[in-house]
């Protein structure tokens, strides 16, 4: 695990908690609860992409079913 023996012997839980709690920004984490979310993408764009994909698949199914109906009539 590449952890020095001294690090294990001198481990202090209080210091470890302090380091972890100081690692996160106050506006992002508040007592372990996320208070602000800043995605690197626009969630609305992702929803639009999802709906576009759903509409495309629906249109493909309709086209397929229309072809089946046409074949059955002939």
N, C-alpha and C positions, 0 to 999 in steps of 0.2 A: 504494500500500500504506500510505500515511500513516505511514511510518517516517522520523524525522528523520535527516538525513545524519550528524549527530554521534553518534547512537545506533549507527549502523553502523560509523563510524570508531573509536569507543571500545568496541566490543563486546569483552567478556571472557568467554570460554567458562566459565572457572572460576566467575565470579560468577553466570552464568546457571544453571549446574548447582546451585550453592548455593541460589539462590532457589527453583528447582523442588523440590529435595530438602527444603527447609524448609516447602514449601507443604502437604505431606501429613503427616497425623498418624502418629506412630510406631506406634500400635497397628493402623493400617489397612495401611500399607505398610512392608515390611521388606526393603530391598534390591531393590525392584521386585516383590516377591512379596506378594500379598494375604494377610494373616495373619488378618484378621477380616472377616466379612461381615455387615453389618447392613441387611437389606432393609427397605424401607418398607412391605412387605406380608408377610403370613404365607404362606410357601411351601406349607404344608399346606393352607391354604384354596384356593390355586390348584390344587393336585392334586385336591382334592375337587370343585372346579368342573369340572375337566377330566373326571374320571370321571363326574360327573353328566351332562355333555354327551354323553359316549360312550354311556352307558346310554340317554339320551333318543333318540339317533340309532338305536341298536340296536332299541329298542321301536318306533320309527317304521318301520323296515325290516320288522320282524316283522308289524306291522299291515298294511303294504302287501302283503306276500307272502300273508297270510291272505286279504285281499280278492281277490287274483288267483286263489287256489285256489277261493274261493267262486264267483267268476265262471266259472271253468272247469267246475265241477260242474254249473252250471245251463245 
